[in-house]
Amino acid sequence: MLDHDCAPDLSNSGRTLERIEGRADDDRRAERAAAARRHGVRRGGGGQINPDLSVVVLEKGSEVGAHILSGAVVDPIGVDKLLPGWREEADHPFKTEVTADHFLFLGPAGEIRLPNLGMPPLMNNHGNYIGSLGNLCRWLGEQAAELGVEVYPGFAASEVLYDEENRVVGVATGDMGIGRDGKPTDNFTRGMELRGKYTVIAEGARGSLAKQLIARFALDGDSEPQKYGIGLKELWEVAPEKHQPGLVQHTLGWPLDDATGGGSFLYHYGENLVAVGFVVHLNYQNPYLAPFEEFQRFKTHPAIRDVFAGGKRIAYGARAITEGGWQSIPKLTFPGGVLVGCSAGFVNVPRIKGSHNAILSGIHAAEAAFEAIVAGRSHDQLTTYERAVRTGPIARDLKPVRNAKPLLSRFGTRIGTFLSGADMWFNTIIPGIGLGYTLKHRKPDYATLKRASQAQKIEYPRPDGVLTFDRLTSVSFSATNHEENQPIHLTLKDPSIPIAHNLPEYAEPAQRYCPAGVYEVVEEADGKKRFQINAQNCVHCKTCDIKDPAQNINWVVPEGGGGPNYPGM
């Protein structure tokens, strides 16, 4: 929310906002200026443009970073522009620089090291940093608060506010203390409306408000369907002799078959920490495939398992990833606001990076909003933001790799990897042109499943509790918690579809694609089957909202503060 005062509107809603009383304006202005000087903030170099312009951030997690999950190898280009002096800060989160970059192709029992010289230069990770994206967000949240940004953790934006001209004028947070029966409890607290001149939507992949706005304003009318992957991650503390600080390793191949896209990451950083993760592209075809089980199976490969010998798992999580790339980016502006970050789909799939573009898009949005507010405008289209994204560093990052995902989808992992590499080389040699074509994605991910009768069942091994684990135990390592007495936030448009349609047609894939064991098909004593939703387990990954073949599951925000509380993920 950006405004001169970002005042709550209490005229008609009955909703109240208790604002934190600040100090005198002069004191706040002086403090912001001092903070700006400490961080090297300057006009044109990133950071604050106008300390007197109020910005309000709503964070649905219990704290900034609580719901953030990524590998992560971070390209610092975004932070460099935002806070040019960050390297001088003793508490900055970038402690481990990449020192080695390995690419492996796995077979069932062996591996082939792919030569780095064959990789396009854009795939080089040297100069990037390994760390926790959640901790980066926590640190950035502290910098923002120090500069005067009002950050409200534990408040979930549940509703977009419109005026009579169909312009976005703000958002409303959800009511707290609503029971499972839909009635107020003794702890009921009315939600609040926050109204500003411009609203920036930064919900990550498949955000609930972003989805509504894209539909309402037909923002995807001229773009390809957005594509997604599900990323699963564990954080391990490994034995010191197994730790190789600065090593970045990626794999393709086993345990996935050639027609199923995905791969792994394994990053060594910090004090004996290893982040290990697995990504499955959500356009997979076999309804019996379980991304979580594929992740567990991956860790047993001879080239991988030795890293974890003598170590212990300390955290787990999962999150959907935008994979559509350049051709899937929707129109980014609507009357009164913009989409930024993964709400817009700025992930570079071959590089497995999106945080740099998220930060850059936030900078572009701030500059466009500032320009508009100074000109006396409000609630209109920030066209300069769209132009900055389409012609600036984000475009230069995403356009050269635009064909990688569709080539993998059409030709499989082996041939698709070779063809996408060749395409990226041509785009490197002839910047902005390449081979002169942009491939389409064709189908959305929910439309790619085969019928169960056409697919082969997959038998997964039982977890050993040492290297491999079950889903429910894993959820406990995500520190996930929801207030139990609240409406289920995983809503069904038609409650009959899971048993009447998805079960006979697709063996109800929600039982397998969910990485948290939220969905079950339960057989009653009379032999009838029932679809059960264990909403308490939900880690907010959004996979169900994306992959359900009937598009019957609608993910909406639960009470603010609920969900995972990722420690250092």
Residue, then its C-alpha position, 0 to 999 in steps of 0.5 A: m500500500l502506497d499513499h501519503d497517509c495510507a489511512p484506513d477508511l472507517s466510513n462504511s465498513g465498521r472495520t477498525l485499524e489500530r495504528i501504531e502511534g509514531r513520534a513527531d513527524d520531524d523526528r520520524r523524518a530525521e530517523r529515516a534520513a539517518a537510516a538512509r545514509r547508513h544504507g547508502v540510499r540515494r535517488g537513482g541508486g535504490g532504496q528510499i525515494n521519498p521518506d515522507l511517503s507512507v508504505v504499509v506491508l501486510e504479512k500473513g505469516s507470523e513474522v516476515g520470512a515465516h512463509i518464505l521458502s527457496g533453495a536458495v542461491v541468490d543473485p545479488i543484483g536486486v539487493d545491490k540496487l535496493l541497498p547499495g551499501w549492504r556489504e558494509e552491514a555486519d548482520h547481512p545474510f549473505k555469508t557464503e559465496v558460491t565457490a563450485d558449480h556442479f551439474l549431474f545427470l543421474g541414472p538409477a545407480g550412477e551419474i554423469r557430470l555435465p561440463n561447465l564449459g558447455m553451459p551458457p554463461l547465464m547459468n554460472n553461479h559464481g558471484n552469487y550467494i547461498g543462504s536462507l531466503g527467509n532470513l534475507c526477507r527478515w533482514l530486508g524487513e528490518q531495513a524497511a522498518e528502520l526506514g519507516v515502512e509500517v510492517y504488520p505481520g500476522f495480518a492476511a489480506s483476504e479481500v480486494l477493495y474496489d470503488e464504484e469505478n472498479r478501481v482497486v483502492g486497497v485491501a481488507t484483512g480477514d476477520m479473526g475469531i470466526g469458528r468452524d461453523g462460520k459464527p464469531t467466537d469469544n475471540f472475534t476481532r473484525g478485520m480492517e480495511l487499508r486504503g491507499k493510492y496504489t496497492v502492490i500485490a506480492e503474494g508469491a506463486r498463485g496468490s489468492l488475491a492475485k488470482q482474483l485480480i487476474a481473472r477480474f481484469a483479464l490480465d492473462g488475456d494475451s499471455e500463455p497459461q502460467k506453469y508451475g512446479i512444486g519445490l520441496k526442501e529439507l535443511w540438514e546439519v551435516a557432519p563437518e567432514k561432509h560439508q563443502p562450503g560454497l558448493v552448488q550442485h544440481t541434478l536432472g534425471w532419476p528418480l523421474d522418468d524422461a517425460t517428467g520434468g524436474g530436478s534437485f538442488l544441494y547447497h552447502y553453506g553456513e555452519n555445516l548446513v546443507a539445503v537439499g531440495f527437489v522440484v517436480h514440474l506440475n505438468y506431469q502426466n501420471p496421477y500416481l506420481a507423488p512429488f514428496e515420495e520422489f524427493q525422498r527416493f532421490k536422497t537414496h541415490p549413491a551420488i547423494r546419500d553419503v552427504f547426509a551420513g551422520g547428519k540430522r534433518i532440522a527443517y522441511g517445507a514445500r512451495a509452488i514455483t512459477e515456471g511459465g517465464w516470459q510468455s506467461i507474464p500477464k499484464l502487470t497493471f490494473p486500475g489502482g495497483v500492480l503485480v510484482g515478484c512471483s505473483a507476476g511470474f518472474v522466475n528464471v527456470p534454468r537458473i532456478k532464481g526469482s528473488h532478484n527479479a522480485i526485488l527489481s520489480g518492487i523497485h520499478a513499482a515504487e518508482a512508478a507509484f512515486e512518479a504518479i503520486v507526485a503528479g497528483r494521480s491515484h488509483d490509475q494504471l502505472t504504465t511506467y511500471e509495465r514498461a520498466v519490466r518489459t524493457g529493463p533487466i527483468a526482460r533481459d533475464l527472462k527473454p533469453v530463457r523463454n523457450a527452455k520450459p516448453l522444450l523440456s515439456r515437448f521433448g523430455t529431459r534428455i533431448g529437451t535439456f540439449l535443445s534448451g541449452a542450444d537455444m540459450w546459447f543462440n540467445t547469448i550470441i544474438p542478444g534479444i533475438g536468438l533464433g527469433y521464436t517464442l514457443k507456447h506452453r499449450k496446456p495449463d498444468y491441471a489439464t495434463l493428467k492421464r486417466a488412472s486407467q492409462a497410467q502405471k501405479i508407482e510403488y514407493p519404498r517405506p521411509d527409514g526415518v533416518l534418511t527418508f521420512d513420511r509426510l506427517t513427520s515432515v510437516s512437524f519440521s515446518a512448525t506449521n500451525h493453524e487455529e483449529n476452530q476456524p473455517i477450512h481455508l481449502t474450499l471446494k466449489d463442489p464437495s461431490i467432485p473428489i469422490a464422484h469424479n476425481l477418484p474414479e477418473y484420476a485415483e484422486p491425485a490430491q492424496r499424492y500431490c499434496p506435500a503435507g498430507v492434507y487430503e485423504v480418501v477415507e473408507e467408512a464402515d459401510g464401505k462408502k468413501r469420504f474426502q477428508i481435508n486436514a487443513q491443520n497440516c497445510v504448508h500454503c504451497k498452493t499445489c492443490d489450487i494449481k493441479d486439481p484436474a477439476q479446478n475444484i479446490n480454491w485456496v483462500v487465506p486462513e487467519g493471519g499468523g497461521g501456516p508454516n513458520y520456517p526456521g532459516m528456510 
